[in-house]
Amino acid sequence: MGNRQQNLAAIYLKNFLIANKMMVLKLPGVFCFIFLLVLSTEAKEIPSTVDVSILGIFHPRHIRVEGKDTFDIILKEDIINVNGERKREFFSLENPTIELPGKIKRTYRGIVKVFPNGGELLIINKVKIADYLTSVVGAEMGDGPYEAQKAQAIVSRTFLVKNLHRHKDFDFCDLTHCQVYKGKESETALSKKAVNETNGIVLLNGNKVADVYYHSTCGGKTADLNSIFDKKNTSIISVSDSSYCQASPYYHWDWKLSIKDAPFNKIKIIKRAADGRVTLIEVDGKREKGWQFRMKIARKYGWNTLKSSWFYIRKDEKYFYFHGRGLGHGLGMCQWGAKGMASKKKKADEILKHYFPKLRLCKIY
């Protein structure tokens, strides 16, 4: 068939699909046909803005909001005091700068709402999705190569669409529990370009927006979702990362814990997944999941201690020694691996196909 016949066939097909209430979407080298009636609601009801809880990690009781005017906001007896005037809530003008005196100062796009909440101030940033993603991609991918930034933009957008209203009073927090968000501080020219050029593109699992994950460093092989969290999910599988993330400072790591400071006396690895992660561990005779043990240790001693569930243990008379690989849960896209692939001239769609082989790209808005 010649080019003219192919073009005519494509036009006839497109008109047929539109007439039959089907959505026709084209990506480079990919056609995505989705029935509007069965496309999940999270893909059809996407707001223009999201509400993000900011700076909650500081448990603020006193903040300063700067813009056209400056407002000192202090929490007193579950009522906020704004420049000496008692109020139940506060709304800023556009693009305010928020300062926690002596701690941190950041500028945010959109507006900020402040409410009393359980003995501290709840600060909500209402921000356009594109601006939010620009900040997230900059914070999560840093100065990584452009194709890695595009891959991050698509994964972060997919996470956003799938997880709207993740918290009771807002959509997302600004920490790794959701996605790292730092307002204008983390925006870059590349992150803005990556978000704009991938506008509306997400990953699908079947005809639904996919559950996606990403992490800093896999250590050579990503994790299988079923082995980490015992979830019945066949879309997030373990893949070999070859040498892509070897440049990460967390590809290999070591940490030692003094026996006298350890919250246990005996520890034994019982079971590993095929990807190397510890799935079952025995601590003083009691068994627990590997990821639960890792989180418990990290919360007690810091997140830079037991960096992943892929570790080995040895002991002498003074210390428990942990030797491990990777940083984070290991699921989905390895960010250092994405950088490595991009540095070897891989495109964003190739990066995503590598880390999410069971998912497909689609432009949903």
N, C-alpha and C positions, 0 to 999 in steps of 0.2 A: 504494500500500500504506500503511495506517495505521500509527501508532506501535506499536499492540499487535501487529499482524502482523509488523512489522519486528523487534520484540523476541523474538517466538516464533521467527522464522526464525534470528535470531542464536543463540538457545539451542540449536536443533536443529543448526545448523552447528557450534557449539562442541562439542557432545556427539559428533557424528560425527567431528570431527577428533581429539578425545581418544581415542575408541575405536580410531581407526586410527593411534595413536602419532604424532600430530602436535602440535606446540606452538602454542598460541594466545596471542598477545600483543597487547595493545591500548595504543596511545599516543594522545595527543590528535589525532584526525582521521586516524589511521593504523592499519590492521590489518596485523599481521605474521604470516604463516603459514609455519612452517619445519618441515620433516621432521626429527625428532630423529635419524634414522639418517644423514642427510647433513650435519647441522650440524657444522662443523669441531670437532675435539677441543679446540682452544684455548678454545672457548666453553663446553664441557661440563665441563672439568676445571680450574676456577678455584679456587685456594687461598684461604684466608681471610686469609693474610698474605703479604707479600713481603719478600725480603732486599735491603736497599739498602746499598751501600758508601758511607760518609759520610766527608767531610773528606779524601779521598784526595789532593786537589789539593795539600795541604800536606806530603805524604810524611812523616807523623808517625813519630817515634821515642819521643816522650814525651807521654803524655796524663794527664789527671786526670778520674776518673769520680766524680761526686757524686750521692748519693742519701741513703738512710738512713745510710750510711757513706761515707767518702771513700777512694778507691783511687788511688795513684800508680802508673802503669804505664810502665815504661821497657824498651825493647828492648835486650838485651845478648846479642850473639853468637847471634842467631836464637832466643833464649829470652826470654820476657817476665818481667820482674821486677815483682811486684805487692806493694807495700808491703814490699819487701825479700825476698819469697818467690818463688823461681823456679817458673814455671808454663809449660805449653805453650799454654794458652788461658785466657780470662777471660770470664765471663758476668755481666752486671749484673742488678740488680733492675729493676722496672718504672719507666719514665719517668725515665731518668737524665739528668743534665747532663754534657756532655762538654766539657772545656776543653783546648785546646792552649795551654799557658802562653805568654803574650805575643802570641798570634795571634788566637784566636777561642774563643767559648764559646756553646754551644747546648744546648737541652733537647729531647729526643726522646721520643716516645711509644713504647710497646713496650719491648723489651729490646735490649741491645747486646752483641755478641760481639766479642772482640778476639783476633787471631791474629798471629803473626809471618809476614811474607810478603815475601821478597826484599829484606831489609835495611830494612824499614819495618813499621809496624803496619797490618794490615788491620782496619778497624772496620766491622762489619756491624750494621745496625739491622734487627731483625725487627719489622715493624710491620703492623697491620691495614690492609687495602686502603683502607678508607674514611678512615682517619687519614692514610695516605700521600697519597691524592688531595686531601684537604683542604689539606695543606701545599703540594702541587704547584700546585693552582689558585690559592692565595694568592700563591705565588712567581711564577707565570707571568702571572697576570692582574692582580695588584695590587689597586687600588681601582676597577677597571673596573665598569661597570654590571652589574646582576644577571643579565640575560639573556646577556650576554657571558660571565659566570662560568659559567653553566649550559652554554653551548656549549663552553667550555674543559674543564669537568668531563667531558663526553661524549667529547671528542676525547682527553683524557688517559686516560680509562678504556679507550677503544678501543686506544690505544697500549700500555697496560699488558697487556691481555689478549692482544694480538697478539705482544708481545715478551717474554713471560716467559722467564727463563733467558737473557737477552741476553748475559750475561757468564759466564765459566767457573765462578766460585765464588760468584756472587750474581746476582740478577735484574737490578738496575739500579744505575748510579752516580747521584750526586746533581748531575750537571752537565748542560749542554745536550746532550751526546752522547745522553743518555736524556731525563730531564726534571728541571728544577731543583727540588730538594727541600731544605728548610731546617729540618725538624722543626717544633716548635711555634712557632718564631719567625715563620713566614710564614702561620700559620693566621689566618683572619678569620671573623667571624660569617657573612659572605656566602659565603665559600668553603665553609664547612661546610654551609650551607643548600643551596647549589648541588649539592654532592656527594650529599646526602641525597635531594633532590627528583628527581635523575636516576638514582637507584640502579639499577644493572644495565643501563642503556641504553648501547648502543654503535652504531657505524656498521658496516654490512655492505656487502660487495661480493658480490653474488649471495647465496649461502648461507654465506659465510665472513666472519669478522671481518676488516675492511678494514685494509690498510696506510694509515696516516694520517700527515700531516705538519702542522706549524704553525710559524709564524715571527713575528717582531716586526712588520715593516712591509713591505708588498709594493711600495709606491711608485706605486700606481695600477693595477697588473695583476699577478696571481699568475703563477707559472711553471708550465710544463708539465713533468711528471716526465721524459718522454722526452728533452726538450731539455737538461735539466740532467745527468742521470746515464745517458743512453742505455739506460734500462730499458724493456722492452716492457710498458708499463702504460697502459691507456686510462682508468683510473678517476680519476687525479689530473691534471686538465687546467687550462689557463690560463683565468682568468675576469677580467673587468673589475671593478675595485674602485671605479670611479667616484671619488667624493670622500670615501669612507668613512674612509680612513686619512690624510687630509691634516693632521690635528692632530698626527701623529707628528713628533717632532723629526728623524726620519730619512727623511722623505718625500723630501727632496732633501738632498744632502750634498756636501762638497768636501774633498779631501785632496791635499796636494802632497808629493812625494818629491824630495829633493835629488838631482841627477844624480850628484854625487860619492859619494853614499851608496847609490845604486841598485845592485842586484845584476845589472843588465843595462844595455846601451848603446842597443839599439834595441827598440822594441816596436810591434806593429801588430795591430789587431783584424781578424781574417779573416772571422768569421761571427757573426751574431746569430740568436737565435730570434725568432719572431714576437712574443713577449712582451717583447722588448728585451734579454734577458740575453745576455751574450757567451758563445758556445758554443765558439769556437775563436780562439786568439790566438797570434801568432808572437813569440817572445822570442829575440832574437839569432839569428834564422834557424831556430829550432826551434819546432815547433808543439805546443801543449798545450791541453787543455780549459779553458774559461773558469773553471769552478768550482775546478779544480786550481790555477790561477794565483792565484785569490783566496785560497784556503786557505794557499798558500805565503807570500804576502805578509802575510796576517793573522798567521800564526805567527811571522814574523820581526819585524814592526813593531807588532803588537798588533791585537786584534780590533776596535778602534775606528777602524781606518784604512780599508782597502778593505772597506766594509760589506756589499756584495752583488756579484753578477755583472752587475748592470745599471749599467754605467759607460761613460764616454767619456773619451778621453785627448787631451791636447794637450801641447806641449813648448815651452819657450824655452831660453835659454842656461844657465839655472840649475836649472830644475825640470821634472819630469813632473807635470802637473796632472790629477787624476782628478775628474770630476764624475759623481755617481751618484744612484740612487734606491733607497730601501728598505734594510732591515737584515735579513740572514739569507738563507737559500736561496730564499725566495719561494714555497715549495710549500705547498699546502693552505690552512689557515686563517690569514689575516692577523689578528694579535691586535689591532692598532690599528684595523683595519677592522671587526673584530667589536665593538669598543667603539663605533665610529662608528655602526654599524648599530643597536646596542642603544640608543644615545642618540636615535635616530630612531624608537624604539618598535618595532623589529623583535624578534621572539621568537627564542629559541634555535634552534628547528627551522628558522626562516627563515634565520637566519645560517648554519647548517650546510648547508642546501639550496643557498645561494648559493655557498659555497666548495667543496662536495663534491656537485655536481649529479648525479654518477653513482652516489652511494652512498645508502643508506637507513637510517633509524633503526630499532632493534629492541631490546626489553628481553630480555636473555638470562639474567638471574637476578634 
